[in-house]
Amino acid sequence: MKKTFFLIATAVVALLAGCSSKPSSVELKEISLSKQKLSLEVGETKQLVVLYEPEDAEDGAPEIVWDSSRERVAKVNQNGKVTAESVGKTTITATCGKLTAECQVEVVKATNPDNPENLENPENPDPVASLSLSRNNIDVPAAGGVYNVDITSNTMWSASVDADWVTLSSNSGTGNGDIEVTVAAATEAMITTTTITFNYGTTGKVTLSISRAQRAGKPITLDIDRKNVALKGESFTINVTSELEWTAKSSDEKMVKFSNKTENSIDVTVSDNSSATVQGTDAVYHPTSTIVFSNGESTATFSIYQQHPYVYLNEYWGVQDKPAAGGTYSAKLYSNTTWSLFFEGDHSWAHITPVSGTGDATLSLVIDQNTTGKARECRVKLYSGDYGYLISQAAN
């Protein structure tokens, strides 16, 4: 009897030792699934099994966590059972600690010879055709992108788009499904729009609006932004840097002409400005016109400063009265055009030489002795108009 008890006790100890819950000392290197690809019909189920490498590492491995990237297409429970929900594609993932394994699942429409167009209600042989989208508009940045659109339908459908910057992963289908809408990056300096049209049934139509932001390129730039031009005019080249096609427009198309436009430059000719109003100032260059460069996204302005005809003296003869004794005085005349001098009032006592010329000159003013007993004055003008200088002399 004692011997029997000893044998039973020994067997129990051995059994308990074999059922130990301690983690396996074998390191798990990899997991995979019994299927890497599955094709299911709507409503069909399949069982996925996790395979361990090495096999004897399974006992100590972490619990498997299952997931579907698109549960609308197919779901998976925590035992690895996959259930097809609607037409489309999804990825089933099994995660074991830091290790993962995937199965690509494609769900197709269920075979129903008696009623192929009514997938969800085979009892009704003539359903009302319907189609709806998971979204009806997409706002796309200038960089473009890829967007998924889910389709819910009970009939055949087709999709079309008339813009070459939008492509569809599929142009037709039957029943529920999905398509990828790929929008290319913007190349235009404006917001662009288009419409994807889904036709279904006999006359059914649903639209998806696409709006893409305008291209955000680098601003247009010029190698110089201003030019001083001589009175007689001149020609020069402006170099342009722009990622987009550009245009140039002058504020004075009679004075400024363009030629030899290329992708990166344009030649500019500014005409003779001699007929402009004579200026009595030492400001040699005056704003004449501007050229605006534009590429649709940005602008750059080029300013032209051109000489006007000018005549002026560096000394004002009338600052103080000339003495009654008279005398000789000089002044520097500056000009870039033809000029002449003339007097107003009695000027028989004031003499200027020269009285005409072209360009710069040194003027000599001779004042006679004043014997009239009265102060006297006259005005000398350098060109037609109101501009001139007052010459005054004290009484004796």
Beta strands, then each sheet from edge to edge (+ up, - down):
strand 1: 30-33
strand 2: 37-41
strand 3: 45-47
strand 4: 50-53
strand 5: 65-68
strand 6: 74-76
strand 7: 81-84
strand 8: 88-96
strand 9: 99-108
strand 10: 131-133
strand 11: 137-140
strand 12: 145-153
strand 13: 156-161
strand 14: 166-168
strand 15: 172-174
strand 16: 177-183
strand 17: 192-200
strand 18: 204-212
strand 19: 221-222
strand 20: 226-229
strand 21: 234-241
strand 22: 247-250
strand 23: 256-259
strand 24: 265-270
strand 25: 285-294
strand 26: 299-307
strand 27: 311-313
strand 28: 327-335
strand 29: 338-340
strand 30: 342-344
strand 31: 350-353
strand 32: 356-358
strand 33: 361-367
strand 34: 376-381
strand 35: 388-393
sheet 1: 1+ 4-
sheet 2: 2+ 9+ 8- 5+
sheet 3: 3+ 7- 6+
sheet 4: 10+ 12- 16+ 14-
sheet 5: 11+ 18+ 17- 13+ 15-
sheet 6: 19+ 21- 24+ 23-
sheet 7: 20+ 26+ 25- 22+
sheet 8: 27+ 28- 33+ 31-
sheet 9: 29+ 32-
sheet 10: 30+ 34- 35+
end
